[in-house]
Every structure is written in C-alpha cells, then in structure tokens.
C-alpha cells in the first residue's frame, strides 16, 4: 500500500502477476487502509507480516517550525502506524504473524532541529513494546532503527539551510536495499528466534 498508484503499478509490473497485490491508500485515512487490508485478506487468506513503513521527517529549529509540519509528522509517523496496525491486528493475531516496525536511531536519541520527529519515533518504539508485551504468545515484533539512508527523505525539509547541510549525510547513508535485507532477515528468522530490535548505522570508513 502507498499513496501513488503509478509507483505501485510500476512496482507490480516487475513481479509475476500472482505474487503481488497493491492498493492505493493514504495511511492516515482509516477507511482507505481498512479497505486495503480487507482486500488483501480476501485475496491471500490473511496477513502474516505487516510493515507500517510510511514515515516523514521535516527538520527545523522548534522556534521556527511550522505547526502544520509537526502535525504532518504526527499524522504520518504515529497515526499512520496505528491505522495500519488496527486494521491488520485481527488477522495477524489469528495467523501468529510478525509486525516489523520502522523506527529510527531517533527512537533512542534526540537530535537538534528534529525534536518532534524524534518524539514520533519514540512513539513507534513504545507501540512496538506494547505489542510485544500484550501479544507475547501471538505475535513476533521487530523494530528496525536505521540511521541515515540514501533516499529522498531529506527533501521534505523546507528549511533550505538545514536541508542542504544535512543532504551530504543522507547521500553518504545506507542504501535502502540494506534495510530491506535486515527486514527479510527478521522475517526469515521466525521459528528460531525473534529480532526484537535492530539498529543500523552507515559505515563511515
């Protein structure tokens, strides 16, 4: 699931038609997310793994920040995760499934110019821990905490000076495939053990 139909269609074309199903949805819209989950349950018989991956970071000094940017981060990073989990949990519990949360090193630390973003990632970690405690016998819970990843993530920051000063750090960051490999490792380990938390940082050598 994602917002962009064109991106989803392009991704789907790279797989055999019987191996992938997509649904366009805004993760902050409970009804859209629930419809997508219902379609997937109907097609596949249930959900084994759920990865609430949507996230956004808009960096700015607190005193100069736009409140709507704070709200956007809370809506996507927290409400989006909760919408997805709320819709998927019944099937996940039934199937003894696996939740892979995408946190951040900001879930364990607080950095200048990113206090609200850090707060949202602390919330993701708290949600993970709550799931682990309440569904210890029904679900596997993994939280992936990456550092800088070489994606367009930094482009959301509207503060020109901060965006351009941070850009080299992200461009020298990890590749998204490395994060995906950690997710696959966590999923494939089921039956032998559970990675509760994986923290990943760029190799700066």
C-alpha positions as CSV (number, residue, x, y, z in Angstrom):
1,X,0.0,0.0,0.0
2,X,1.1,3.5,-0.8
3,X,-0.4,6.8,-2.0
4,X,1.0,6.7,-5.5
5,X,-0.9,4.5,-7.9
6,X,1.7,5.0,-10.7
7,X,4.5,3.9,-8.4
8,X,2.6,0.9,-7.3
9,X,1.7,-0.1,-10.8
10,X,5.4,0.2,-11.9
11,X,6.5,-2.0,-8.9
12,X,3.8,-4.6,-9.6
13,X,5.0,-4.9,-13.2
14,X,8.4,-6.1,-12.0
15,X,6.8,-9.2,-10.4
16,X,4.8,-12.1,-11.7
17,X,1.1,-11.1,-11.5
18,X,0.3,-13.8,-8.9
19,X,3.0,-12.6,-6.5
20,X,2.0,-9.1,-5.7
21,X,-1.2,-7.1,-5.0
22,X,-1.3,-3.4,-4.5
23,X,-3.8,-0.9,-3.0
24,X,-3.5,2.9,-3.2
25,X,-4.2,4.4,0.2
26,X,-3.3,7.3,2.5
27,X,-2.1,5.7,5.7
28,X,-3.7,8.5,7.7
29,X,-7.1,7.5,6.3
30,X,-8.6,4.7,8.4
31,X,-11.2,3.7,5.8
32,X,-8.7,3.6,2.9
33,X,-6.3,1.5,4.9
34,X,-9.0,-0.9,6.2
35,X,-10.3,-1.4,2.6
36,X,-6.8,-2.4,1.5
37,X,-6.4,-4.8,4.4
38,X,-9.8,-6.4,3.7
39,X,-8.8,-6.8,0.0
40,X,-5.5,-8.5,0.9
41,X,-7.2,-10.8,3.5
42,X,-9.7,-11.8,0.9
43,X,-7.1,-12.5,-1.8
44,X,-4.4,-14.2,0.4
45,X,-6.4,-15.7,3.2
46,X,-4.9,-13.5,5.9
47,X,-1.8,-11.4,6.8
48,X,1.4,-13.0,8.0
49,X,3.7,-9.9,8.1
50,X,2.8,-6.2,8.5
51,X,5.3,-3.4,7.9
52,X,3.9,0.0,8.6
53,X,6.6,1.8,6.7
54,X,5.3,5.3,6.0
55,X,7.3,8.0,7.6
56,X,8.3,11.6,7.2
57,X,10.8,13.9,8.7
58,X,10.7,17.7,8.4
59,X,13.6,19.3,10.3
60,X,13.6,22.8,11.7
61,X,14.5,24.6,15.0
62,X,11.5,24.4,17.3
63,X,11.0,28.1,17.5
64,X,11.0,28.4,13.7
65,X,8.9,25.4,12.9
66,X,5.5,25.5,11.1
67,X,2.9,23.8,13.3
68,X,1.4,22.0,10.2
69,X,4.8,20.3,9.7
70,X,4.6,19.0,13.3
71,X,1.0,17.8,12.7
72,X,2.0,16.1,9.4
73,X,4.8,14.1,11.2
74,X,2.4,13.0,13.9
75,X,-0.3,12.1,11.4
76,X,2.0,10.0,9.2
77,X,4.5,8.6,11.7
78,X,2.1,7.8,14.5
79,X,-1.5,7.9,13.2
80,X,-0.5,6.1,10.0
81,X,1.2,3.3,12.0
82,X,-1.9,3.0,14.3
83,X,-4.3,2.9,11.4
84,X,-2.4,0.1,9.7
85,X,-1.9,-1.9,12.9
86,X,-5.6,-1.5,14.0
87,X,-6.8,-2.9,10.7
88,X,-4.3,-5.7,10.4
89,X,-4.1,-6.9,14.0
90,X,-7.0,-9.3,14.0
91,X,-5.6,-11.3,11.0
92,X,-2.0,-11.0,12.4
93,X,-3.1,-12.4,15.8
94,X,-5.0,-15.2,14.1
95,X,-2.0,-16.2,12.0
96,X,0.6,-15.7,14.7
97,X,2.1,-13.1,12.5
98,X,5.0,-10.7,12.5
99,X,5.0,-6.9,12.9
100,X,8.0,-5.1,11.5
101,X,8.1,-1.5,12.7
102,X,10.3,1.1,11.1
103,X,11.8,3.2,13.8
104,X,15.0,5.2,13.6
105,X,18.1,5.9,15.7
106,X,15.9,8.9,16.7
107,X,13.8,6.4,18.6
108,X,16.7,6.1,21.1
109,X,18.2,9.6,20.8
110,X,17.1,13.2,20.4
111,X,18.8,15.4,18.0
112,X,18.8,19.2,17.4
113,X,16.2,20.5,14.9
114,X,14.3,17.3,14.9
115,X,12.6,17.1,18.3
116,X,9.1,16.3,17.1
117,X,10.4,13.8,14.6
118,X,12.3,12.1,17.4
119,X,9.1,12.1,19.5
120,X,7.2,10.3,16.8
121,X,9.9,7.6,16.5
122,X,10.0,7.2,20.3
123,X,6.2,6.6,20.0
124,X,6.8,3.9,17.4
125,X,9.2,2.2,19.7
126,X,6.6,2.4,22.6
127,X,3.9,0.9,20.3
128,X,6.3,-1.9,19.5
129,X,7.0,-2.6,23.1
130,X,3.3,-2.5,23.9
131,X,2.6,-5.1,21.2
132,X,5.4,-7.3,22.4
133,X,4.1,-7.3,26.0
134,X,0.4,-7.7,25.2
135,X,0.8,-10.3,22.4
136,X,3.9,-12.2,23.6
137,X,2.4,-15.6,22.7
138,X,0.7,-14.5,19.5
139,X,3.0,-12.1,17.6
140,X,6.6,-11.6,16.7
141,X,7.6,-7.9,17.0
142,X,10.7,-6.4,15.4
143,X,11.7,-2.7,15.3
144,X,14.3,-1.6,12.7
145,X,16.1,1.6,13.8
146,X,18.1,2.9,10.8
147,X,20.4,5.9,10.7
148,X,20.7,7.9,7.6
149,X,19.5,6.2,4.4
150,X,20.2,7.4,0.9
151,X,16.7,8.3,-0.2
152,X,14.7,11.4,-0.9
153,X,13.7,11.6,2.8
154,X,15.6,14.9,3.4
155,X,13.7,16.6,0.5
156,X,10.7,17.1,2.8
157,X,12.6,19.6,4.9
158,X,11.6,23.1,3.8
159,X,14.3,24.9,5.8
160,X,16.7,25.4,2.9
161,X,19.8,25.8,5.1
162,X,19.2,22.7,7.2
163,X,18.1,20.6,4.2
164,X,21.3,21.3,2.2
165,X,23.5,21.0,5.3
166,X,22.0,17.5,6.0
167,X,21.9,16.4,2.4
168,X,25.5,15.0,2.3
169,X,24.9,13.0,5.4
170,X,21.9,11.3,3.7
171,X,23.7,10.9,0.4
172,X,26.5,9.0,2.2
173,X,24.0,7.0,4.1
174,X,23.0,3.3,3.8
175,X,21.2,2.0,0.7
176,X,17.5,1.1,1.1
177,X,18.3,-2.4,0.0
178,X,20.5,-2.9,3.1
179,X,17.4,-2.0,5.3
180,X,15.3,-4.4,3.2
181,X,17.8,-7.2,3.8
182,X,17.5,-6.6,7.6
183,X,13.7,-6.8,7.3
184,X,14.0,-10.1,5.3
185,X,16.4,-11.5,7.9
186,X,14.0,-10.7,10.7
187,X,11.1,-12.4,8.9
188,X,13.1,-15.5,7.9
189,X,14.3,-16.0,11.5
190,X,10.8,-16.9,12.7
191,X,10.8,-20.3,14.3
192,X,14.4,-19.9,15.5
193,X,14.1,-16.6,17.4
194,X,12.9,-13.1,17.1
195,X,14.9,-9.9,16.5
196,X,13.2,-7.5,18.9
197,X,15.3,-4.6,17.7
198,X,17.9,-4.0,15.0
199,X,19.8,-0.7,15.0
200,X,21.6,0.1,11.8
201,X,24.1,2.9,11.1
202,X,26.1,3.9,8.0
203,X,29.7,2.6,7.7
204,X,31.6,6.0,7.7
205,X,35.0,4.5,6.9
